[in-house]
Amino acid sequence: MFYKLLMWFLLMRLAASEGDDDFIYNGFRGANMSLERAAKITSNGLLVLTNSVLQTGLAFCPIPLQFKPSHGITQSFSTNFVFAFVPQYPNVSSFGAIFVIAPSKEFPEGQLGQYMGIFNPKSIGNSSNHIVAIELDTVLDPEFGDTNENHVGIDINGLNSIKSAPAAYFSNVSGGLKNLSLISGEPMDVWIEYNGVQNQLNVTISPIDVPKPDRPLLSLMVDLSSIVLDDMYIGFSGSTRTAPVSHYILGWSFKMNGRARALDHRHLPRLPRIGPKKKSELLKIGLPVIVPFFTLAVISAIGLIVRRKIKFAEVLEDWEREYGTHRFSYKDLFKATKGFTDKQLLGVGGFGRVYRGVLSASKIEVAVKRVSHKSRQGIREFISEIISLGRLRHRNLVQLLGYCRRKRELLLVYDFMPNGSLDRFLFDHPKSMLRWSHRFGIIKGVASALLYLHEEWEQVVLHRDIKASNVLLDSEMNGKLGDFGLARLYDHGADPRTTRIVGTFGYLAPELTWTGKATTSTDVFAFGALMLEVACGKRPIDPRSLADEEMLVEWVSKCWRRWTILAAADPKLGLDYEVEEMELVLKLGLLCSHPSSAERPSMRQVMQFLDRDAPLPDLSSDGLGAAILAVGHYMGSHDLRLSYPSSLEQGLAKTASVEESVLSGGR
């Protein structure tokens, strides 16, 4: 017994650190780590940064290291770690992880999601942060100028990479570049090396079964002496949101003024098993012997299986197999919504019911919309469009996760938004009034999403149904644009070919009545109506209002020309708003509602106005007031008959609702 204890002690000494600035962990069992939020160490020695939805985990060495012991020059250092990002569903990503060098190991103001628990909108990019980070990012975030949704980057004081590249490694055999998928679920080696004499920072990555590449993926000439303080903490941060991805660190070594020791891959802890366990050989051999004794039971079971197959039968054609990763089984959705019971019903839109559900495998809350389709013609085109929209990734878009077809039903699966629609908070007398700070943040969020749809994605996406009921609010009251039932896609530089009027009365641009062609400018018009709606607390057209307030855009224009434009502000706010922000939103809403599409700004210009990066044009100089009155007359004298694009009409039998799409927690 004494010798066993002695051997265990020696092994622990070998696995643990030899000093604060020179250590190696082949697994983290017994390691001295400071763990925050979701981070933990499993019984077999895995360092888990995140393992479920909406979580961030931080793991740091508890004692700071001396990076500049003398002369104010940052020492050379080297680190090697093995990581694995394991998604619940293949190729479904959710942010990633970063290696961090920071003056603190605690970040109480660090936000979840894309801010990795380290930064927040106010602190990101500040030179006072003194943070160096190497990011392993699996989401394309235009806000941070990401290369793609699978990249490695070097960050200074923020998450806008100074240098980045798609995840890959240079082969020592062929010299060629071989791509890597960070969310493959396979362990990978990372080496980070800084030469304090040459001021050179190198980042190298490769699968663990491949020797360290001679050529690094990233190499940056940078003097860290002005960034790194004398004493700094080192560690990791991981973040997941919406998609269930577990972020693991299997081993870690570090050395100041030298090369970090190589990790022993044979002694690294194993990752948790994904999928069903393999059947034992004993079962394979014994099964033929046991089967005869259960013949009667098998016959009964067959009857049950047949009945269950009929109950959960789906429509699955050969062309749909290419969309397998985006298709849910009806059985899983049936279980998630507890059989589509009325207790799970969130609401009823124009062409479908929406149910709340929890996916049993991942415990993700979802909203499932059930709609009917009567025709096979056009459904393939529509499903293809659904999959394209499902690849949209933006923090202010409601994520379309996938679909299911069964008999004459189509089921669309979305992220669940716990705070319901913006429409409810503005008009349905909620328990708490929506503060101006939230309203302004929602306006900027939706504007950012539209800029992404119009200019920053691989195709141009026209939403065509922007309104308050299609803006959903998450748990932190962030606005997310949803319901893409009327959306159309076309290539950048191409001419959109839509010739049918679709949308919601009150948000339709005047030119739609004679051209029938939706453009990014018609989306801007609808966004202008939304801005006025949020600022004034009135619907774009409300027959119940006073005669001169029935047309919202006309009412705001009159307030601007006759009194003060602030007279149009929502009276429920009182004076509890920022005057400059309110004036900006009201005037920008009028500008976006200009009857001439040529006079409306693009969404990029709208974002510049909202961010105060560009001055708002002088509205009084272009006769906008009279033009707005013309818009009010146009809205008040036209009875528009809305119709639907042929692909949706044929494929979904008008499933896209022009009424409220309820993907949220309110009825």
C-alpha positions in Angstrom: 0.0 0.0 0.0 2.8 2.4 0.9 4.5 1.8 -2.5 1.2 2.5 -4.4 0.8 5.8 -2.6 4.4 6.7 -3.3 3.9 5.9 -7.0 0.7 8.0 -7.1 2.5 10.9 -5.5 5.4 10.7 -8.0 3.0 10.6 -11.0 1.1 13.6 -9.6 4.4 15.5 -9.3 5.2 14.7 -12.9 1.8 15.8 -14.1 1.7 19.0 -12.0 3.8 22.1 -12.4 7.4 22.4 -11.6 7.0 26.2 -11.1 4.4 28.9 -11.7 6.1 29.8 -15.0 6.9 26.3 -16.1 4.2 23.6 -15.8 2.5 20.8 -17.7 -0.9 19.2 -17.2 -1.5 15.9 -19.0 -5.1 16.2 -17.9 -6.3 18.5 -15.1 -7.1 16.0 -12.3 -5.5 17.6 -9.2 -4.5 20.8 -11.1 -4.7 24.1 -9.2 -7.0 26.2 -11.4 -9.3 29.1 -10.8 -12.7 28.2 -12.3 -15.5 30.6 -12.9 -19.1 30.3 -14.2 -19.7 27.1 -16.2 -16.0 25.9 -16.1 -15.3 22.7 -14.2 -12.9 19.7 -14.1 -14.4 16.3 -14.6 -13.5 13.2 -12.6 -11.2 11.9 -15.4 -9.3 15.2 -15.7 -11.1 17.1 -18.6 -11.3 20.9 -18.2 -14.8 21.7 -19.4 -15.3 25.4 -20.3 -18.9 25.0 -21.5 -21.3 22.1 -21.8 -24.8 23.6 -22.4 -26.6 26.5 -24.0 -26.2 30.1 -22.9 -23.1 29.5 -20.8 -19.6 31.0 -20.5 -16.7 29.3 -18.6 -13.4 30.8 -17.5 -10.4 28.8 -16.3 -7.2 30.6 -15.2 -4.0 29.8 -13.3 -4.7 31.3 -9.8 -1.3 33.0 -9.5 0.0 35.7 -11.9 3.2 35.3 -13.8 6.0 37.8 -14.2 6.1 38.7 -17.9 8.3 41.8 -17.5 10.7 41.1 -14.5 13.2 43.8 -15.6 13.8 46.5 -18.1 10.1 46.7 -19.0 10.6 44.2 -21.8 8.2 41.3 -22.2 9.9 37.9 -21.8 9.7 35.2 -24.4 7.1 32.5 -23.6 5.7 29.3 -25.1 2.5 27.3 -24.5 1.0 24.2 -25.9 -2.6 22.9 -25.3 -5.0 20.3 -26.7 -8.6 21.3 -27.2 -11.8 19.8 -28.7 -15.1 21.5 -29.6 -17.8 18.8 -29.6 -21.2 19.9 -31.2 -24.4 18.1 -30.3 -25.3 18.2 -33.9 -22.8 17.8 -36.8 -21.4 21.2 -38.0 -23.6 23.3 -35.8 -21.4 25.9 -34.2 -21.8 28.4 -31.3 -18.9 30.8 -30.8 -15.7 29.1 -29.5 -12.8 29.6 -27.0 -9.8 31.9 -26.5 -6.5 31.6 -24.8 -6.1 34.7 -22.7 -3.2 36.7 -21.2 -4.8 39.4 -18.9 -4.1 41.5 -15.8 -7.0 39.8 -13.9 -8.6 36.4 -13.8 -12.0 37.8 -12.9 -14.2 39.7 -15.3 -17.5 40.6 -13.5 -18.6 42.8 -16.3 -17.8 40.4 -19.1 -20.9 39.5 -21.1 -22.0 36.2 -22.5 -22.1 35.2 -26.2 -19.7 36.7 -28.6 -18.0 38.7 -25.8 -16.7 35.4 -24.4 -17.3 36.4 -20.8 -14.2 38.7 -21.0 -15.4 41.9 -22.8 -18.6 44.0 -23.0 -19.7 46.5 -25.6 -18.1 49.4 -23.6 -14.8 47.8 -22.8 -14.0 46.0 -26.1 -11.2 47.6 -28.0 -10.0 49.8 -25.0 -6.2 50.1 -24.8 -6.6 50.0 -21.0 -7.6 46.3 -21.2 -4.0 45.1 -21.6 -5.3 41.8 -22.9 -3.7 39.4 -25.5 -5.9 36.6 -26.8 -5.7 33.8 -29.4 -9.2 33.0 -30.6 -10.5 29.7 -32.0 -13.8 31.1 -33.4 -16.6 29.0 -35.0 -19.1 31.8 -35.7 -18.8 34.5 -38.4 -19.5 37.8 -36.6 -19.4 40.8 -39.0 -19.2 43.1 -36.0 -15.7 41.9 -35.3 -14.6 41.6 -39.0 -14.3 37.8 -38.8 -12.6 35.9 -41.7 -15.2 33.1 -41.8 -17.1 30.9 -39.3 -14.0 28.6 -38.8 -10.9 30.7 -38.1 -7.9 31.3 -35.8 -7.0 34.9 -34.8 -4.6 37.0 -32.8 -6.5 39.7 -30.8 -5.2 42.7 -28.8 -7.6 44.3 -26.3 -10.7 43.1 -28.1 -12.1 40.5 -30.5 -11.2 42.3 -33.8 -8.3 40.1 -34.9 -5.1 41.9 -35.9 -4.3 38.8 -37.9 -6.5 35.8 -38.7 -6.8 32.9 -41.0 -9.2 30.0 -41.7 -8.3 27.0 -39.5 -5.7 24.9 -41.2 -2.1 23.6 -40.9 0.9 23.3 -43.2 1.9 19.7 -43.9 5.6 18.8 -43.1 5.5 16.2 -45.9 3.9 18.1 -48.8 4.2 21.6 -47.5 0.6 22.3 -48.6 -2.1 23.8 -46.5 -4.7 21.4 -45.1 -8.0 22.6 -43.8 -9.3 21.9 -40.3 -12.8 22.0 -38.8 -12.7 23.4 -35.3 -16.1 21.8 -34.5 -15.2 18.4 -35.8 -15.2 17.0 -32.3 -11.7 15.8 -32.7 -8.8 16.9 -30.4 -6.3 19.3 -31.8 -2.9 20.7 -30.7 -2.2 24.5 -30.5 1.2 26.0 -30.0 1.6 29.7 -29.1 5.2 31.1 -29.1 6.4 34.6 -28.5 10.0 35.7 -29.1 10.7 38.7 -26.9 13.9 39.5 -28.7 12.5 39.4 -32.2 9.0 40.6 -31.1 7.5 37.8 -33.1 4.2 35.9 -32.1 3.5 32.6 -33.8 0.4 30.4 -33.7 0.4 26.8 -34.9 -2.4 24.3 -35.0 -2.7 20.7 -36.1 -4.6 17.4 -35.4 -3.0 15.6 -32.4 -1.9 12.6 -34.6 0.2 15.0 -36.8 3.6 16.2 -35.6 4.0 19.9 -35.0 4.1 21.7 -38.4 7.4 23.5 -39.1 5.5 26.5 -40.5 3.0 28.4 -38.2 -0.5 29.2 -39.4 -0.2 32.8 -38.1 3.0 34.9 -37.6 2.8 38.5 -36.4 5.6 41.0 -35.7 4.3 42.7 -32.5 6.0 44.2 -29.4 3.9 43.1 -26.5 5.8 45.3 -24.0 3.3 48.1 -24.4 0.4 45.8 -23.9 1.4 43.2 -21.3 1.9 44.4 -17.7 4.5 43.2 -15.3 2.2 40.6 -13.7 -0.4 38.8 -15.8 -2.8 35.8 -15.5 -3.1 33.2 -18.2 -6.1 30.9 -18.9 -9.0 30.1 -21.2 -12.5 31.3 -21.8 -15.2 29.5 -23.8 -18.8 30.6 -24.8 -21.8 28.9 -26.3 -25.2 30.2 -27.2 -28.2 28.8 -29.1 -26.4 25.7 -30.5 -25.2 23.0 -28.0 -21.4 22.8 -28.2 -19.1 21.6 -25.5 -15.6 23.2 -25.3 -12.9 21.0 -23.7 -9.2 21.5 -22.8 -7.5 18.1 -22.5 -4.0 19.2 -21.6 -1.8 22.3 -21.2 1.9 23.2 -20.8 3.6 26.6 -20.4 7.1 27.9 -20.0 8.6 31.3 -19.6 11.9 31.9 -21.5 11.9 28.5 -23.2 9.9 25.9 -25.2 6.9 24.5 -23.4 7.2 20.7 -22.8 5.3 18.5 -25.2 2.1 17.0 -24.0 1.9 13.2 -23.7 -1.2 12.4 -25.9 -1.3 8.8 -24.6 -2.2 10.1 -21.1 -4.7 12.8 -22.0 -8.2 12.2 -20.7 -10.8 10.8 -23.1 -13.7 12.9 -24.4 -17.2 11.8 -23.5 -18.8 9.3 -25.9 -21.2 10.8 -28.4 -23.9 8.6 -29.8 -25.1 5.1 -28.8 -22.7 2.6 -27.2 -21.5 -0.3 -29.3 -23.1 -3.6 -28.7 -21.0 -6.1 -26.9 -19.7 -9.2 -28.7 -21.5 -11.3 -26.1 -24.8 -9.8 -27.1 -24.1 -10.5 -30.8 -23.4 -14.1 -30.1 -26.2 -14.7 -27.6 -28.9 -12.9 -29.6 -29.5 -15.8 -32.1 -30.0 -18.1 -29.1 -32.4 -15.8 -27.3 -34.6 -14.9 -30.2 -36.7 -18.1 -30.4 -37.8 -17.6 -26.8 -39.2 -14.2 -27.6 -41.0 -14.9 -30.9 -44.4 -14.0 -29.5 -43.1 -10.9 -28.0 -41.5 -9.9 -31.3 -44.8 -10.4 -33.1 -46.5 -8.1 -30.6 -43.7 -5.6 -30.9 -44.0 -5.5 -34.7 -47.6 -4.5 -34.3 -46.6 -1.6 -32.0 -43.9 -0.5 -34.3 -46.2 -0.4 -37.3 -48.7 1.7 -35.3 -45.9 4.1 -34.2 -44.6 4.4 -37.8 -48.0 5.4 -39.0 -48.3 7.9 -36.1 -44.9 9.4 -36.8 -44.8 9.0 -40.6 -42.9 11.7 -42.5 -42.6 12.9 -46.1 -39.0 12.2 -47.2 -38.0 12.3 -50.8 -34.6 11.6 -52.3 -33.8 15.3 -53.0 -34.1 16.1 -49.3 -31.2 13.9 -48.2 -28.8 16.7 -49.0 -30.5 18.7 -46.3 -30.2 16.0 -43.7 -28.5 18.1 -41.1 -31.3 20.7 -41.2 -34.1 18.3 -40.9 -35.7 17.3 -37.6 -37.6 14.1 -37.1 -41.3 14.4 -36.4 -40.9 12.1 -33.5 -38.4 14.4 -31.8 -40.6 17.4 -32.3 -43.7 15.5 -31.1 -41.8 14.7 -27.9 -40.4 18.2 -27.6 -43.9 19.8 -27.7 -45.5 17.0 -25.5 -47.6 16.0 -28.4 -48.5 19.5 -29.6 -50.8 19.9 -26.7 -52.7 23.2 -26.0 -50.6 23.7 -22.9 -47.6 24.2 -25.2 -49.4 26.5 -27.6 -47.8 29.9 -27.8 -50.1 31.5 -30.3 -51.9 31.3 -33.6 -50.7 33.2 -36.7 -52.5 33.7 -40.0 -51.5 30.3 -41.4 -50.2 28.2 -38.6 -49.9 27.4 -34.9 -46.7 27.9 -32.9 -45.8 25.6 -30.0 -43.1 25.8 -27.3 -40.8 22.8 -27.1 -37.7 21.4 -25.5 -35.5 19.1 -27.6 -34.8 16.0 -25.4 -31.2 15.5 -26.6 -29.9 19.0 -26.1 -32.4 20.5 -23.8 -32.7 23.5 -26.1 -35.9 25.5 -26.0 -37.4 25.9 -29.4 -40.5 27.3 -31.1 -42.2 24.9 -33.6 -44.5 26.4 -36.2 -47.0 24.0 -37.8 -48.4 25.0 -41.3 -50.0 23.1 -44.1 -49.0 22.7 -47.7 -51.4 21.4 -50.3 -49.2 21.2 -53.3 -46.1 19.3 -54.1 -45.2 21.8 -56.8 -42.7 24.4 -55.6 -42.0 22.7 -52.2 -38.5 21.7 -53.2 -37.7 25.3 -54.1 -39.1 26.5 -50.8 -37.2 23.9 -48.7 -34.0 25.0 -50.5 -34.8 28.6 -49.5 -35.4 27.5 -45.9 -32.0 25.9 -45.8 -30.3 28.9 -47.2 -32.0 31.1 -44.6 -31.0 28.6 -41.9 -27.4 29.4 -42.6 -27.8 33.1 -41.6 -25.8 33.9 -38.5 -26.3 37.2 -36.7 -26.9 38.1 -33.1 -30.0 40.1 -34.0 -31.7 37.4 -36.2 -34.0 34.7 -34.8 -32.2 31.5 -35.8 -34.1 29.2 -38.1 -32.8 25.8 -37.0 -34.5 23.5 -39.5 -37.7 21.9 -40.7 -39.7 18.7 -40.8 -42.4 17.4 -43.3 -45.1 15.1 -42.4 -48.1 14.2 -44.6 -49.6 17.7 -45.5 -47.8 19.5 -42.8 -44.6 21.5 -42.7 -43.0 22.2 -39.4 -40.4 25.1 -39.0 -38.1 25.1 -35.9 -36.8 28.3 -34.5 -34.9 29.6 -31.5 -37.3 30.3 -28.6 -37.6 33.9 -27.5 -38.7 34.0 -23.9 -39.8 37.7 -23.8 -42.1 37.5 -26.8 -42.6 40.1 -29.5 -41.9 43.8 -29.4 -45.5 44.4 -30.5 -46.7 43.0 -27.1 -44.5 45.3 -25.2 -45.6 48.4 -27.1 -49.3 47.8 -27.4 -50.6 44.9 -25.3 -50.3 46.6 -21.9 -47.4 44.5 -20.5 -46.7 44.4 -16.8 -43.5 46.5 -17.3 -43.1 49.4 -19.7 -40.3 49.1 -22.3 -37.7 51.7 -21.3 -36.2 54.0 -23.9 -32.7 52.5 -23.5 -34.2 49.1 -24.5 -36.1 50.6 -27.4 -33.1 52.4 -28.8 -31.0 49.2 -28.5 -33.7 47.2 -30.3 -33.7 49.7 -33.1 -29.9 49.5 -33.5 -30.0 45.7 -33.3 -32.7 45.3 -36.1 -30.8 47.9 -38.2 -27.6 45.8 -37.8 -29.5 42.7 -38.8 -30.9 44.3 -41.9 -27.4 45.6 -42.9 -26.2 42.0 -42.6 -29.1 40.7 -44.8 -28.7 43.4 -47.4 -24.9 43.7 -47.8 -22.9 41.4 -45.6 -24.2 37.9 -46.3 -23.3 35.8 -49.4 -26.6 36.8 -51.0 -28.9 39.7 -50.7 -31.9 38.8 -48.5 -35.1 40.9 -48.7 -37.1 40.4 -45.5 -40.3 42.0 -46.9 -42.3 41.9 -43.7 -40.5 44.1 -41.2 -42.8 45.1 -38.3 -43.0 45.1 -34.5 -44.7 41.7 -34.3 -41.8 40.2 -36.2 -39.2 41.6 -33.8 -38.7 39.1 -30.9 -37.0 39.8 -27.6 -34.6 37.4 -25.9 -33.9 37.0 -22.2 -31.8 40.1 -22.1 -34.3 42.2 -24.1 -32.2 42.2 -27.2 -34.2 42.6 -30.4 -34.1 39.8 -33.0 -35.7 40.0 -36.4 -37.7 36.9 -37.2 -40.4 35.3 -39.5 -38.7 35.0 -42.8 -41.8 33.4 -44.4 -41.9 36.2 -47.1 -38.1 36.6 -47.5 -36.5 36.4 -51.0 -32.9 35.8 -51.9 -30.9 37.0 -54.9 -27.2 37.4 -55.8 -25.4 40.6 -55.2 -25.5 42.8 -58.3 -28.5 41.0 -59.7 -31.9 42.4 -60.2 -34.6 41.1 -57.8 -37.5 39.5 -59.9 -40.3 39.7 -57.3 -43.4 41.1 -59.0 -46.1 40.4 -56.3 -47.0 42.8 -53.5 -46.4 41.1 -50.1 -46.1 42.4 -46.6 -48.2 44.2 -44.1 -50.4 47.2 -44.7 -48.8 50.3 -43.2 -45.2 49.1 -43.9 -45.4 49.0 -47.7 -43.4 51.4 -49.7 -45.5 53.5 -52.3 -43.6 52.2 -55.3 -44.7 48.6 -54.6 -48.2 49.5 -55.9 -47.0 50.2 -59.4 -43.8 48.1 -59.8 -44.6 45.2 -57.5 -40.9 44.8 -57.1 -39.4 44.5 -53.6 -35.9 46.0 -53.1 -33.6 46.8 -50.2 -35.2 50.3 -50.3 -38.6 48.8 -49.6 -37.2 47.1 -46.6 -35.7 50.5 -45.5 -39.2 52.0 -45.8 -40.7 49.4 -43.5 -37.8 49.9 -41.1 -38.6 53.6 -41.0 -42.2 52.8 -40.1 -40.9 50.5 -37.3 -38.6 53.2 -35.9 -41.6 55.6 -35.7 -43.7 52.9 -34.1 -41.1 52.2 -31.4 -40.5 55.9 -30.7 -44.1 57.0 -30.7 -45.8 53.9 -29.2 -48.4 54.0 -32.1 -49.1 51.7 -35.0 -48.3 52.9 -38.5 -52.0 53.0 -39.2 -54.5 53.1 -36.4 -58.2 53.9 -37.2 -58.9 54.1 -33.4 -56.6 57.2 -33.1 -57.7 60.8 -33.5 -58.2 61.8 -37.1 -54.9 63.7 -37.5 -53.0 60.9 -35.8 -54.4 58.0 -37.8 -51.4 57.9 -40.2 -48.3 57.8 -38.0 -45.8 59.1 -40.5 -48.1 62.0 -41.3 -48.6 62.8 -37.6 -44.8 62.8 -36.9 -44.3 65.0 -40.0 -46.9 67.5 -38.7 -45.3 67.6 -35.2 -41.9 68.3 -36.9 -43.2 71.1 -39.1 -45.7 72.8 -36.7 -44.4 72.3 -33.1 -41.5 70.2 -32.0 -40.8 66.7 -33.3 -40.6 65.6 -29.6 -44.3 66.0 -29.3 -44.6 62.7 -31.2 -42.7 60.8 -28.6 -44.6 58.0 -26.8 -46.4 59.7 -23.9 -45.9 56.6 -21.7 -42.2 57.4 -21.6 -42.9 60.9 -20.1 -39.5 62.6 -20.2 -37.6 59.4 -19.5 -35.6 59.4 -22.7 -32.4 60.8 -24.3 -33.5 63.9 -26.3 -30.8 63.6 -29.0 -31.6 59.9 -29.5 -35.3 60.5 -29.7 -34.9 63.3 -32.2 -32.5 61.1 -34.2 -34.9 58.2 -34.4 -37.9 60.3 -35.3 -36.1 62.2 -38.0 -34.4 59.1 -39.4 -37.8 57.4 -39.4 -39.2 60.2 -41.6 -36.1 60.0 -43.9 -36.5 56.2 -44.3 -40.2 56.8 -45.0 -39.5 59.1 -47.9 -41.9 58.4 -50.8 -39.0 58.4 -53.3 -36.9 55.3 -53.0 -33.9 57.3 -54.3 -34.0 59.6 -51.3 -34.0 56.9 -48.7 -30.7 55.9 -47.1 -29.2 52.5 -47.3 -29.0 50.4 -44.2 -25.3 51.0 -44.0 -26.0 54.8 -43.9 -28.8 54.1 -41.3 -26.2 52.4 -39.0 -23.8 55.3 -39.5 -26.5 57.8 -38.4 -27.5 55.6 -35.4 -23.9 55.3 -34.3 -23.3 59.0 -34.8 -20.6 58.3 -37.3 -22.3 60.6 -39.9 -24.6 63.6 -39.5 -28.2 63.2 -40.4 -29.2 65.2 -43.5 -31.1 68.5 -43.0 -34.7 67.3 -43.4 -36.1 70.8 -43.8 -34.2 71.4 -47.0 -35.7 68.9 -49.3 -39.4 69.3 -48.9 -39.8 66.1 -47.0 -42.8 67.4 -45.0 -45.0 67.8 -48.1 -43.8 64.4 -49.4 -44.6 62.7 -46.2 -48.1 64.1 -46.3 -48.4 62.6 -49.8 -47.5 59.2 -48.3 -50.2 59.6 -45.6 -52.8 60.4 -48.3 -51.6 57.4 -50.3 -52.0 55.1 -47.3 -55.4 56.5 -46.4 -56.8 56.2 -49.9 -55.6 52.8 -51.1 -57.1 49.4 -50.3 -54.2 47.2 -51.1 -54.9 43.6 -51.8 -51.8 41.7 -50.6 -50.7 38.6 -52.5 -47.9 36.1 -52.2 -45.0 35.0 -54.4 -45.6 31.9 -56.5 -42.9 29.8 -54.8 -44.5 30.2 -51.4 -48.1 29.9 -52.8 -47.3 26.7 -54.5 -45.0 25.2 -51.9 -46.7 26.3 -48.7 -50.2 27.3 -49.6 -49.6 30.8 -48.2 -48.0 29.6 -45.0 -46.1 32.8 -44.4 -48.2 34.8 -42.1 -48.9 38.5 -42.7 -50.1 38.6 -39.2 -48.1 38.1 -36.0 -45.6 35.2 -36.1 -45.5 34.0 -32.5 -42.1 32.4 -31.8 -42.1 33.5 -28.2 -43.4 33.1 -24.7 -46.5 35.2 -24.9 -50.0 34.3 -26.1 
